[in-house]
């Protein structure tokens, strides 16, 4: 994990580096989720993983709009 940078601060400062750190963090979460899902999970774990994946996908959509 990297140093915490809020999306609001990154948006206000227009810092490309801050935006990159946030996008990389979300991409890392997505990667770990996919790896866990591919490795096999119980039914309950898969439900949680799918909900987390939806949250990651939503975060990516929000970041696209916020960091335009």
PDB file of N, H, CA, C and O in Angstrom:
ATOM      1  N   UNK A   1       0.826  -1.180   0.000  1.00  0.00           N
ATOM      2  CA  UNK A   1       0.000   0.000   0.000  1.00  0.00           C
ATOM      3  C   UNK A   1       0.868   1.239   0.000  1.00  0.00           C
ATOM      4  O   UNK A   1       1.970   1.256   0.548  1.00  0.00           O
ATOM      5  N   UNK A   2       0.359   2.242  -0.608  1.00  0.00           N
ATOM      6  H   UNK A   2      -0.536   2.228  -1.053  1.00  0.00           H
ATOM      7  CA  UNK A   2       1.090   3.492  -0.700  1.00  0.00           C
ATOM      8  C   UNK A   2       0.610   4.469   0.368  1.00  0.00           C
ATOM      9  O   UNK A   2      -0.293   4.173   1.150  1.00  0.00           O
ATOM     10  N   UNK A   3       1.226   5.611   0.376  1.00  0.00           N
ATOM     11  H   UNK A   3       1.960   5.851  -0.259  1.00  0.00           H
ATOM     12  CA  UNK A   3       0.822   6.680   1.284  1.00  0.00           C
ATOM     13  C   UNK A   3      -0.602   7.101   0.954  1.00  0.00           C
ATOM     14  O   UNK A   3      -0.980   7.146  -0.217  1.00  0.00           O
ATOM     15  N   UNK A   4      -1.408   7.416   1.992  1.00  0.00           N
ATOM     16  H   UNK A   4      -1.101   7.379   2.943  1.00  0.00           H
ATOM     17  CA  UNK A   4      -2.792   7.794   1.765  1.00  0.00           C
ATOM     18  C   UNK A   4      -2.869   9.155   1.091  1.00  0.00           C
ATOM     19  O   UNK A   4      -2.282  10.130   1.559  1.00  0.00           O
ATOM     20  N   UNK A   5      -3.594   9.205  -0.003  1.00  0.00           N
ATOM     21  H   UNK A   5      -4.071   8.412  -0.384  1.00  0.00           H
ATOM     22  CA  UNK A   5      -3.880  10.446  -0.714  1.00  0.00           C
ATOM     23  C   UNK A   5      -5.374  10.439  -0.979  1.00  0.00           C
ATOM     24  O   UNK A   5      -5.889   9.508  -1.597  1.00  0.00           O
ATOM     25  N   UNK A   6      -6.075  11.466  -0.520  1.00  0.00           N
ATOM     26  H   UNK A   6      -5.657  12.223  -0.018  1.00  0.00           H
ATOM     27  CA  UNK A   6      -7.514  11.497  -0.768  1.00  0.00           C
ATOM     28  C   UNK A   6      -7.792  11.928  -2.203  1.00  0.00           C
ATOM     29  O   UNK A   6      -7.052  12.723  -2.783  1.00  0.00           O
ATOM     30  N   UNK A   7      -8.863  11.394  -2.759  1.00  0.00           N
ATOM     31  H   UNK A   7      -9.464  10.749  -2.288  1.00  0.00           H
ATOM     32  CA  UNK A   7      -9.244  11.754  -4.125  1.00  0.00           C
ATOM     33  C   UNK A   7      -9.587  13.233  -4.208  1.00  0.00           C
ATOM     34  O   UNK A   7      -9.308  13.881  -5.217  1.00  0.00           O
ATOM     35  N   UNK A   8     -10.189  13.768  -3.155  1.00  0.00           N
ATOM     36  H   UNK A   8     -10.416  13.242  -2.335  1.00  0.00           H
ATOM     37  CA  UNK A   8     -10.546  15.189  -3.147  1.00  0.00           C
ATOM     38  C   UNK A   8      -9.288  16.061  -3.205  1.00  0.00           C
ATOM     39  O   UNK A   8      -9.244  17.041  -3.948  1.00  0.00           O
ATOM     40  N   UNK A   9      -8.274  15.705  -2.425  1.00  0.00           N
ATOM     41  H   UNK A   9      -8.309  14.909  -1.821  1.00  0.00           H
ATOM     42  CA  UNK A   9      -7.020  16.459  -2.464  1.00  0.00           C
ATOM     43  C   UNK A   9      -6.368  16.359  -3.835  1.00  0.00           C
ATOM     44  O   UNK A   9      -5.866  17.349  -4.366  1.00  0.00           O
ATOM     45  N   UNK A  10      -6.379  15.160  -4.405  1.00  0.00           N
ATOM     46  H   UNK A  10      -6.788  14.356  -3.974  1.00  0.00           H
ATOM     47  CA  UNK A  10      -5.780  14.962  -5.725  1.00  0.00           C
ATOM     48  C   UNK A  10      -6.528  15.748  -6.785  1.00  0.00           C
ATOM     49  O   UNK A  10      -5.922  16.285  -7.713  1.00  0.00           O
ATOM     50  N   UNK A  11      -7.837  15.816  -6.648  1.00  0.00           N
ATOM     51  H   UNK A  11      -8.329  15.380  -5.894  1.00  0.00           H
ATOM     52  CA  UNK A  11      -8.641  16.563  -7.609  1.00  0.00           C
ATOM     53  C   UNK A  11      -8.361  18.059  -7.486  1.00  0.00           C
ATOM     54  O   UNK A  11      -8.196  18.754  -8.488  1.00  0.00           O
ATOM     55  N   UNK A  12      -8.311  18.542  -6.253  1.00  0.00           N
ATOM     56  H   UNK A  12      -8.445  17.978  -5.438  1.00  0.00           H
ATOM     57  CA  UNK A  12      -8.091  19.973  -6.033  1.00  0.00           C
ATOM     58  C   UNK A  12      -6.693  20.417  -6.419  1.00  0.00           C
ATOM     59  O   UNK A  12      -6.513  21.518  -6.939  1.00  0.00           O
ATOM     60  N   UNK A  13      -5.706  19.575  -6.172  1.00  0.00           N
ATOM     61  H   UNK A  13      -5.853  18.681  -5.750  1.00  0.00           H
ATOM     62  CA  UNK A  13      -4.332  19.966  -6.476  1.00  0.00           C
ATOM     63  C   UNK A  13      -3.976  19.709  -7.936  1.00  0.00           C
ATOM     64  O   UNK A  13      -2.997  20.256  -8.442  1.00  0.00           O
ATOM     65  N   UNK A  14      -4.760  18.884  -8.611  1.00  0.00           N
ATOM     66  H   UNK A  14      -5.556  18.439  -8.200  1.00  0.00           H
ATOM     67  CA  UNK A  14      -4.508  18.499 -10.002  1.00  0.00           C
ATOM     68  C   UNK A  14      -3.140  17.836 -10.145  1.00  0.00           C
ATOM     69  O   UNK A  14      -2.511  17.911 -11.201  1.00  0.00           O
ATOM     70  N   UNK A  15      -2.690  17.188  -9.076  1.00  0.00           N
ATOM     71  H   UNK A  15      -3.201  17.127  -8.219  1.00  0.00           H
ATOM     72  CA  UNK A  15      -1.402  16.509  -9.091  1.00  0.00           C
ATOM     73  C   UNK A  15      -1.528  15.177  -9.820  1.00  0.00           C
ATOM     74  O   UNK A  15      -2.268  14.288  -9.399  1.00  0.00           O
ATOM     75  N   UNK A  16      -0.794  15.057 -10.913  1.00  0.00           N
ATOM     76  H   UNK A  16      -0.193  15.779 -11.255  1.00  0.00           H
ATOM     77  CA  UNK A  16      -0.818  13.809 -11.665  1.00  0.00           C
ATOM     78  C   UNK A  16      -0.293  12.667 -10.806  1.00  0.00           C
ATOM     79  O   UNK A  16      -0.825  11.558 -10.860  1.00  0.00           O
ATOM     80  N   UNK A  17       0.738  12.923 -10.020  1.00  0.00           N
ATOM     81  H   UNK A  17       1.170  13.823  -9.976  1.00  0.00           H
ATOM     82  CA  UNK A  17       1.313  11.873  -9.180  1.00  0.00           C
ATOM     83  C   UNK A  17       0.297  11.365  -8.162  1.00  0.00           C
ATOM     84  O   UNK A  17       0.186  10.157  -7.951  1.00  0.00           O
ATOM     85  N   UNK A  18      -0.446  12.274  -7.528  1.00  0.00           N
ATOM     86  H   UNK A  18      -0.356  13.255  -7.700  1.00  0.00           H
ATOM     87  CA  UNK A  18      -1.467  11.859  -6.572  1.00  0.00           C
ATOM     88  C   UNK A  18      -2.548  11.031  -7.255  1.00  0.00           C
ATOM     89  O   UNK A  18      -2.982  10.005  -6.731  1.00  0.00           O
ATOM     90  N   UNK A  19      -2.976  11.483  -8.423  1.00  0.00           N
ATOM     91  H   UNK A  19      -2.623  12.316  -8.849  1.00  0.00           H
ATOM     92  CA  UNK A  19      -3.996  10.746  -9.167  1.00  0.00           C
ATOM     93  C   UNK A  19      -3.480   9.358  -9.549  1.00  0.00           C
ATOM     94  O   UNK A  19      -4.212   8.371  -9.474  1.00  0.00           O
ATOM     95  N   UNK A  20      -2.233   9.297  -9.952  1.00  0.00           N
ATOM     96  H   UNK A  20      -1.638  10.099 -10.013  1.00  0.00           H
ATOM     97  CA  UNK A  20      -1.622   8.020 -10.334  1.00  0.00           C
ATOM     98  C   UNK A  20      -1.574   7.073  -9.135  1.00  0.00           C
ATOM     99  O   UNK A  20      -1.870   5.886  -9.277  1.00  0.00           O
ATOM    100  N   UNK A  21      -1.206   7.583  -7.955  1.00  0.00           N
ATOM    101  H   UNK A  21      -0.966   8.547  -7.840  1.00  0.00           H
ATOM    102  CA  UNK A  21      -1.159   6.749  -6.754  1.00  0.00           C
ATOM    103  C   UNK A  21      -2.529   6.161  -6.427  1.00  0.00           C
ATOM    104  O   UNK A  21      -2.638   4.990  -6.066  1.00  0.00           O
ATOM    105  N   UNK A  22      -3.560   6.970  -6.554  1.00  0.00           N
ATOM    106  H   UNK A  22      -3.471   7.922  -6.847  1.00  0.00           H
ATOM    107  CA  UNK A  22      -4.914   6.506  -6.265  1.00  0.00           C
ATOM    108  C   UNK A  22      -5.338   5.449  -7.276  1.00  0.00           C
ATOM    109  O   UNK A  22      -5.879   4.412  -6.893  1.00  0.00           O
ATOM    110  N   UNK A  23      -5.104   5.693  -8.541  1.00  0.00           N
ATOM    111  H   UNK A  23      -4.664   6.535  -8.852  1.00  0.00           H
ATOM    112  CA  UNK A  23      -5.465   4.712  -9.578  1.00  0.00           C
ATOM    113  C   UNK A  23      -4.704   3.403  -9.392  1.00  0.00           C
ATOM    114  O   UNK A  23      -5.267   2.324  -9.575  1.00  0.00           O
ATOM    115  N   UNK A  24      -3.426   3.495  -9.030  1.00  0.00           N
ATOM    116  H   UNK A  24      -2.968   4.372  -8.882  1.00  0.00           H
ATOM    117  CA  UNK A  24      -2.630   2.292  -8.811  1.00  0.00           C
ATOM    118  C   UNK A  24      -3.146   1.495  -7.619  1.00  0.00           C
ATOM    119  O   UNK A  24      -3.161   0.265  -7.649  1.00  0.00           O
ATOM    120  N   UNK A  25      -3.563   2.189  -6.581  1.00  0.00           N
ATOM    121  H   UNK A  25      -3.551   3.188  -6.556  1.00  0.00           H
ATOM    122  CA  UNK A  25      -4.100   1.515  -5.393  1.00  0.00           C
ATOM    123  C   UNK A  25      -5.389   0.760  -5.746  1.00  0.00           C
ATOM    124  O   UNK A  25      -5.571  -0.384  -5.329  1.00  0.00           O
ATOM    125  N   UNK A  26      -6.268   1.391  -6.502  1.00  0.00           N
ATOM    126  H   UNK A  26      -6.119   2.320  -6.841  1.00  0.00           H
ATOM    127  CA  UNK A  26      -7.509   0.736  -6.910  1.00  0.00           C
ATOM    128  C   UNK A  26      -7.199  -0.441  -7.832  1.00  0.00           C
ATOM    129  O   UNK A  26      -7.835  -1.490  -7.728  1.00  0.00           O
ATOM    130  N   UNK A  27      -6.238  -0.282  -8.723  1.00  0.00           N
ATOM    131  H   UNK A  27      -5.721   0.570  -8.808  1.00  0.00           H
ATOM    132  CA  UNK A  27      -5.851  -1.377  -9.618  1.00  0.00           C
ATOM    133  C   UNK A  27      -5.278  -2.552  -8.825  1.00  0.00           C
ATOM    134  O   UNK A  27      -5.525  -3.707  -9.173  1.00  0.00           O
ATOM    135  N   UNK A  28      -4.524  -2.273  -7.773  1.00  0.00           N
ATOM    136  H   UNK A  28      -4.324  -1.334  -7.491  1.00  0.00           H
ATOM    137  CA  UNK A  28      -3.968  -3.336  -6.932  1.00  0.00           C
ATOM    138  C   UNK A  28      -5.081  -4.094  -6.212  1.00  0.00           C
ATOM    139  O   UNK A  28      -5.036  -5.321  -6.118  1.00  0.00           O
ATOM    140  N   UNK A  29      -6.066  -3.376  -5.711  1.00  0.00           N
ATOM    141  H   UNK A  29      -6.102  -2.380  -5.788  1.00  0.00           H
ATOM    142  CA  UNK A  29      -7.205  -4.023  -5.056  1.00  0.00           C
ATOM    143  C   UNK A  29      -7.943  -4.911  -6.052  1.00  0.00           C
ATOM    144  O   UNK A  29      -8.311  -6.040  -5.730  1.00  0.00           O
ATOM    145  N   UNK A  30      -8.157  -4.399  -7.260  1.00  0.00           N
ATOM    146  H   UNK A  30      -7.858  -3.481  -7.522  1.00  0.00           H
ATOM    147  CA  UNK A  30      -8.828  -5.167  -8.308  1.00  0.00           C
ATOM    148  C   UNK A  30      -8.046  -6.435  -8.631  1.00  0.00           C
ATOM    149  O   UNK A  30      -8.629  -7.512  -8.765  1.00  0.00           O
ATOM    150  N   UNK A  31      -6.732  -6.308  -8.756  1.00  0.00           N
ATOM    151  H   UNK A  31      -6.259  -5.434  -8.647  1.00  0.00           H
ATOM    152  CA  UNK A  31      -5.878  -7.458  -9.064  1.00  0.00           C
ATOM    153  C   UNK A  31      -5.979  -8.521  -7.972  1.00  0.00           C
ATOM    154  O   UNK A  31      -6.130  -9.706  -8.271  1.00  0.00           O
ATOM    155  N   UNK A  32      -5.896  -8.099  -6.698  1.00  0.00           N
ATOM    156  H   UNK A  32      -5.773  -7.137  -6.455  1.00  0.00           H
ATOM    157  CA  UNK A  32      -5.976  -9.054  -5.592  1.00  0.00           C
ATOM    158  C   UNK A  32      -7.337  -9.751  -5.544  1.00  0.00           C
ATOM    159  O   UNK A  32      -7.422 -10.946  -5.262  1.00  0.00           O
ATOM    160  N   UNK A  33      -8.388  -8.997  -5.821  1.00  0.00           N
ATOM    161  H   UNK A  33      -8.319  -8.026  -6.051  1.00  0.00           H
ATOM    162  CA  UNK A  33      -9.727  -9.599  -5.846  1.00  0.00           C
ATOM    163  C   UNK A  33      -9.841 -10.642  -6.947  1.00  0.00           C
ATOM    164  O   UNK A  33     -10.334 -11.746  -6.715  1.00  0.00           O
ATOM    165  N   UNK A  34      -9.391 -10.295  -8.131  1.00  0.00           N
ATOM    166  H   UNK A  34      -8.990  -9.398  -8.319  1.00  0.00           H
ATOM    167  CA  UNK A  34      -9.463 -11.238  -9.257  1.00  0.00           C
ATOM    168  C   UNK A  34      -8.661 -12.502  -8.973  1.00  0.00           C
ATOM    169  O   UNK A  34      -9.101 -13.611  -9.276  1.00  0.00           O
ATOM    170  N   UNK A  35      -7.484 -12.322  -8.390  1.00  0.00           N
ATOM    171  H   UNK A  35      -7.126 -11.421  -8.144  1.00  0.00           H
ATOM    172  CA  UNK A  35      -6.635 -13.470  -8.072  1.00  0.00           C
ATOM    173  C   UNK A  35      -7.333 -14.380  -7.063  1.00  0.00           C
ATOM    174  O   UNK A  35      -7.328 -15.602  -7.215  1.00  0.00           O
ATOM    175  N   UNK A  36      -7.928 -13.785  -6.039  1.00  0.00           N
ATOM    176  H   UNK A  36      -7.932 -12.793  -5.915  1.00  0.00           H
ATOM    177  CA  UNK A  36      -8.636 -14.577  -5.031  1.00  0.00           C
ATOM    178  C   UNK A  36      -9.833 -15.288  -5.644  1.00  0.00           C
ATOM    179  O   UNK A  36     -10.090 -16.451  -5.336  1.00  0.00           O
ATOM    180  N   UNK A  37     -10.563 -14.601  -6.505  1.00  0.00           N
ATOM    181  H   UNK A  37     -10.355 -13.655  -6.756  1.00  0.00           H
ATOM    182  CA  UNK A  37     -11.736 -15.202  -7.142  1.00  0.00           C
ATOM    183  C   UNK A  37     -11.321 -16.347  -8.068  1.00  0.00           C
ATOM    184  O   UNK A  37     -11.993 -17.378  -8.122  1.00  0.00           O
ATOM    185  N   UNK A  38     -10.223 -16.168  -8.791  1.00  0.00           N
ATOM    186  H   UNK A  38      -9.678 -15.331  -8.747  1.00  0.00           H
ATOM    187  CA  UNK A  38      -9.736 -17.213  -9.688  1.00  0.00           C
ATOM    188  C   UNK A  38      -9.221 -18.428  -8.921  1.00  0.00           C
ATOM    189  O   UNK A  38      -9.286 -19.554  -9.414  1.00  0.00           O
ATOM    190  N   UNK A  39      -8.711 -18.197  -7.721  1.00  0.00           N
ATOM    191  H   UNK A  39      -8.658 -17.282  -7.320  1.00  0.00           H
ATOM    192  CA  UNK A  39      -8.169 -19.293  -6.915  1.00  0.00           C
ATOM    193  C   UNK A  39      -9.274 -20.159  -6.334  1.00  0.00           C
ATOM    194  O   UNK A  39      -9.044 -21.310  -5.962  1.00  0.00           O
ATOM    195  N   UNK A  40     -10.465 -19.602  -6.261  1.00  0.00           N
ATOM    196  H   UNK A  40     -10.651 -18.667  -6.563  1.00  0.00           H
ATOM    197  CA  UNK A  40     -11.602 -20.351  -5.742  1.00  0.00           C
ATOM    198  C   UNK A  40     -11.978 -19.896  -4.347  1.00  0.00           C
ATOM    199  O   UNK A  40     -11.132 -19.800  -3.459  1.00  0.00           O
ATOM    200  N   UNK A  41     -13.231 -19.625  -4.171  1.00  0.00           N
ATOM    201  H   UNK A  41     -13.919 -19.704  -4.893  1.00  0.00           H
ATOM    202  CA  UNK A  41     -13.752 -19.162  -2.896  1.00  0.00           C
ATOM    203  C   UNK A  41     -15.016 -19.939  -2.569  1.00  0.00           C
ATOM    204  O   UNK A  41     -15.646 -20.535  -3.443  1.00  0.00           O
ATOM    205  N   UNK A  42     -15.370 -19.918  -1.300  1.00  0.00           N
ATOM    206  H   UNK A  42     -14.859 -19.433  -0.590  1.00  0.00           H
ATOM    207  CA  UNK A  42     -16.644 -20.524  -0.907  1.00  0.00           C
ATOM    208  C   UNK A  42     -17.770 -19.646  -1.456  1.00  0.00           C
ATOM    209  O   UNK A  42     -17.523 -18.541  -1.939  1.00  0.00           O
ATOM    210  N   UNK A  43     -18.972 -20.130  -1.382  1.00  0.00           N
ATOM    211  H   UNK A  43     -19.173 -21.027  -0.990  1.00  0.00           H
ATOM    212  CA  UNK A  43     -20.119 -19.391  -1.902  1.00  0.00           C
ATOM    213  C   UNK A  43     -20.241 -18.032  -1.207  1.00  0.00           C
ATOM    214  O   UNK A  43     -20.425 -17.005  -1.861  1.00  0.00           O
ATOM    215  N   UNK A  44     -20.137 -18.039   0.113  1.00  0.00           N
ATOM    216  H   UNK A  44     -19.988 -18.874   0.644  1.00  0.00           H
ATOM    217  CA  UNK A  44     -20.247 -16.777   0.858  1.00  0.00           C
ATOM    218  C   UNK A  44     -19.090 -15.830   0.556  1.00  0.00           C
ATOM    219  O   UNK A  44     -19.287 -14.623   0.415  1.00  0.00           O
ATOM    220  N   UNK A  45     -17.887 -16.384   0.457  1.00  0.00           N
ATOM    221  H   UNK A  45     -17.727 -17.365   0.572  1.00  0.00           H
ATOM    222  CA  UNK A  45     -16.726 -15.556   0.127  1.00  0.00           C
ATOM    223  C   UNK A  45     -16.858 -14.962  -1.275  1.00  0.00           C
ATOM    224  O   UNK A  45     -16.475 -13.816  -1.511  1.00  0.00           O
ATOM    225  N   UNK A  46     -17.402 -15.747  -2.199  1.00  0.00           N
ATOM    226  H   UNK A  46     -17.714 -16.677  -2.008  1.00  0.00           H
ATOM    227  CA  UNK A  46     -17.574 -15.259  -3.570  1.00  0.00           C
ATOM    228  C   UNK A  46     -18.591 -14.125  -3.612  1.00  0.00           C
ATOM    229  O   UNK A  46     -18.420 -13.171  -4.370  1.00  0.00           O
ATOM    230  N   UNK A  47     -19.639 -14.217  -2.813  1.00  0.00           N
ATOM    231  H   UNK A  47     -19.778 -14.992  -2.197  1.00  0.00           H
ATOM    232  CA  UNK A  47     -20.618 -13.123  -2.747  1.00  0.00           C
ATOM    233  C   UNK A  47     -19.954 -11.846  -2.269  1.00  0.00           C
ATOM    234  O   UNK A  47     -20.190 -10.770  -2.818  1.00  0.00           O
ATOM    235  N   UNK A  48     -19.120 -11.970  -1.241  1.00  0.00           N
ATOM    236  H   UNK A  48     -18.928 -12.844  -0.796  1.00  0.00           H
ATOM    237  CA  UNK A  48     -18.410 -10.790  -0.730  1.00  0.00           C
ATOM    238  C   UNK A  48     -17.419 -10.260  -1.755  1.00  0.00           C
ATOM    239  O   UNK A  48     -17.285  -9.048  -1.929  1.00  0.00           O
ATOM    240  N   UNK A  49     -16.729 -11.162  -2.430  1.00  0.00           N
ATOM    241  H   UNK A  49     -16.838 -12.146  -2.289  1.00  0.00           H
ATOM    242  CA  UNK A  49     -15.757 -10.748  -3.433  1.00  0.00           C
ATOM    243  C   UNK A  49     -16.444 -10.045  -4.604  1.00  0.00           C
ATOM    244  O   UNK A  49     -15.926  -9.059  -5.127  1.00  0.00           O
ATOM    245  N   UNK A  50     -17.593 -10.544  -5.009  1.00  0.00           N
ATOM    246  H   UNK A  50     -18.014 -11.346  -4.584  1.00  0.00           H
ATOM    247  CA  UNK A  50     -18.337  -9.897  -6.105  1.00  0.00           C
ATOM    248  C   UNK A  50     -18.819  -8.506  -5.701  1.00  0.00           C
ATOM    249  O   UNK A  50     -18.800  -7.579  -6.511  1.00  0.00           O
ATOM    250  N   UNK A  51     -19.247  -8.363  -4.461  1.00  0.00           N
ATOM    251  H   UNK A  51     -19.263  -9.115  -3.803  1.00  0.00           H
ATOM    252  CA  UNK A  51     -19.660  -7.041  -3.969  1.00  0.00           C
ATOM    253  C   UNK A  51     -18.457  -6.095  -3.926  1.00  0.00           C
ATOM    254  O   UNK A  51     -18.567  -4.921  -4.281  1.00  0.00           O
ATOM    255  N   UNK A  52     -17.327  -6.611  -3.494  1.00  0.00           N
ATOM    256  H   UNK A  52     -17.238  -7.564  -3.206  1.00  0.00           H
ATOM    257  CA  UNK A  52     -16.112  -5.790  -3.464  1.00  0.00           C
ATOM    258  C   UNK A  52     -15.689  -5.414  -4.885  1.00  0.00           C
ATOM    259  O   UNK A  52     -15.240  -4.294  -5.124  1.00  0.00           O
ATOM    260  N   UNK A  53     -15.831  -6.342  -5.819  1.00  0.00           N
ATOM    261  H   UNK A  53     -16.196  -7.252  -5.624  1.00  0.00           H
ATOM    262  CA  UNK A  53     -15.486  -6.069  -7.223  1.00  0.00           C
ATOM    263  C   UNK A  53     -16.395  -4.982  -7.789  1.00  0.00           C
ATOM    264  O   UNK A  53     -15.937  -4.112  -8.530  1.00  0.00           O
ATOM    265  N   UNK A  54     -17.669  -5.028  -7.447  1.00  0.00           N
ATOM    266  H   UNK A  54     -18.041  -5.735  -6.845  1.00  0.00           H
ATOM    267  CA  UNK A  54     -18.581  -3.968  -7.897  1.00  0.00           C
ATOM    268  C   UNK A  54     -18.151  -2.619  -7.328  1.00  0.00           C
ATOM    269  O   UNK A  54     -18.232  -1.600  -8.013  1.00  0.00           O
ATOM    270  N   UNK A  55     -17.698  -2.613  -6.089  1.00  0.00           N
ATOM    271  H   UNK A  55     -17.633  -3.442  -5.532  1.00  0.00           H
ATOM    272  CA  UNK A  55     -17.228  -1.369  -5.469  1.00  0.00           C
ATOM    273  C   UNK A  55     -15.975  -0.858  -6.178  1.00  0.00           C
ATOM    274  O   UNK A  55     -15.837   0.345  -6.402  1.00  0.00           O
ATOM    275  N   UNK A  56     -15.078  -1.751  -6.525  1.00  0.00           N
ATOM    276  H   UNK A  56     -15.190  -2.728  -6.343  1.00  0.00           H
ATOM    277  CA  UNK A  56     -13.858  -1.360  -7.242  1.00  0.00           C
ATOM    278  C   UNK A  56     -14.216  -0.809  -8.624  1.00  0.00           C
ATOM    279  O   UNK A  56     -13.660   0.200  -9.057  1.00  0.00           O
ATOM    280  N   UNK A  57     -15.133  -1.467  -9.302  1.00  0.00           N
ATOM    281  H   UNK A  57     -15.584  -2.287  -8.950  1.00  0.00           H
ATOM    282  CA  UNK A  57     -15.562  -0.982 -10.618  1.00  0.00           C
ATOM    283  C   UNK A  57     -16.208   0.398 -10.505  1.00  0.00           C
ATOM    284  O   UNK A  57     -15.983   1.265 -11.349  1.00  0.00           O
ATOM    285  N   UNK A  58     -17.003   0.596  -9.470  1.00  0.00           N
ATOM    286  H   UNK A  58     -17.186  -0.108  -8.784  1.00  0.00           H
ATOM    287  CA  UNK A  58     -17.628   1.903  -9.244  1.00  0.00           C
ATOM    288  C   UNK A  58     -16.568   2.950  -8.936  1.00  0.00           C
ATOM    289  O   UNK A  58     -16.656   4.082  -9.410  1.00  0.00           O
ATOM    290  N   UNK A  59     -15.574   2.581  -8.151  1.00  0.00           N
ATOM    291  H   UNK A  59     -15.503   1.660  -7.766  1.00  0.00           H
ATOM    292  CA  UNK A  59     -14.483   3.518  -7.830  1.00  0.00           C
ATOM    293  C   UNK A  59     -13.748   3.928  -9.100  1.00  0.00           C
ATOM    294  O   UNK A  59     -13.402   5.098  -9.266  1.00  0.00           O
ATOM    295  N   UNK A  60     -13.509   2.979  -9.995  1.00  0.00           N
ATOM    296  H   UNK A  60     -13.790   2.029  -9.860  1.00  0.00           H
ATOM    297  CA  UNK A  60     -12.843   3.309 -11.260  1.00  0.00           C
ATOM    298  C   UNK A  60     -13.680   4.274 -12.097  1.00  0.00           C
ATOM    299  O   UNK A  60     -13.141   5.204 -12.696  1.00  0.00           O
ATOM    300  N   UNK A  61     -14.985   4.059 -12.138  1.00  0.00           N
ATOM    301  H   UNK A  61     -15.423   3.303 -11.651  1.00  0.00           H
ATOM    302  CA  UNK A  61     -15.861   4.965 -12.886  1.00  0.00           C
ATOM    303  C   UNK A  61     -15.844   6.366 -12.278  1.00  0.00           C
ATOM    304  O   UNK A  61     -15.798   7.365 -12.997  1.00  0.00           O
ATOM    305  N   UNK A  62     -15.881   6.428 -10.972  1.00  0.00           N
ATOM    306  H   UNK A  62     -15.918   5.617 -10.388  1.00  0.00           H
ATOM    307  CA  UNK A  62     -15.854   7.729 -10.290  1.00  0.00           C
ATOM    308  C   UNK A  62     -14.529   8.440 -10.555  1.00  0.00           C
ATOM    309  O   UNK A  62     -14.508   9.637 -10.842  1.00  0.00           O
ATOM    310  N   UNK A  63     -13.424   7.700 -10.456  1.00  0.00           N
ATOM    311  H   UNK A  63     -13.441   6.728 -10.222  1.00  0.00           H
ATOM    312  CA  UNK A  63     -12.119   8.316 -10.698  1.00  0.00           C
ATOM    313  C   UNK A  63     -12.010   8.852 -12.119  1.00  0.00           C
ATOM    314  O   UNK A  63     -11.409   9.902 -12.344  1.00  0.00           O
ATOM    315  N   UNK A  64     -12.585   8.139 -13.070  1.00  0.00           N
ATOM    316  H   UNK A  64     -13.074   7.286 -12.887  1.00  0.00           H
ATOM    317  CA  UNK A  64     -12.578   8.625 -14.459  1.00  0.00           C
ATOM    318  C   UNK A  64     -13.247   9.998 -14.558  1.00  0.00           C
ATOM    319  O   UNK A  64     -12.761  10.883 -15.261  1.00  0.00           O
ATOM    320  N   UNK A  65     -14.345  10.161 -13.862  1.00  0.00           N
ATOM    321  H   UNK A  65     -14.740   9.442 -13.290  1.00  0.00           H
ATOM    322  CA  UNK A  65     -15.087  11.418 -13.923  1.00  0.00           C
ATOM    323  C   UNK A  65     -14.408  12.511 -13.107  1.00  0.00           C
ATOM    324  O   UNK A  65     -14.358  13.666 -13.528  1.00  0.00           O
ATOM    325  N   UNK A  66     -13.889  12.146 -11.945  1.00  0.00           N
ATOM    326  H   UNK A  66     -13.930  11.208 -11.603  1.00  0.00           H
ATOM    327  CA  UNK A  66     -13.274  13.134 -11.062  1.00  0.00           C
ATOM    328  C   UNK A  66     -11.961  13.654 -11.639  1.00  0.00           C
ATOM    329  O   UNK A  66     -11.657  14.841 -11.526  1.00  0.00           O
ATOM    330  N   UNK A  67     -11.187  12.771 -12.252  1.00  0.00           N
ATOM    331  H   UNK A  67     -11.433  11.806 -12.344  1.00  0.00           H
ATOM    332  CA  UNK A  67      -9.850  13.146 -12.742  1.00  0.00           C
ATOM    333  C   UNK A  67      -9.830  13.489 -14.211  1.00  0.00           C
ATOM    334  O   UNK A  67      -8.785  13.352 -14.847  1.00  0.00           O
ATOM    335  N   UNK A  68     -10.935  13.928 -14.780  1.00  0.00           N
ATOM    336  H   UNK A  68     -11.784  14.040 -14.263  1.00  0.00           H
ATOM    337  CA  UNK A  68     -10.966  14.302 -16.206  1.00  0.00           C
ATOM    338  C   UNK A  68     -10.061  15.469 -16.479  1.00  0.00           C
ATOM    339  O   UNK A  68      -9.960  15.918 -17.621  1.00  0.00           O
TER     340      UNK A  68
END
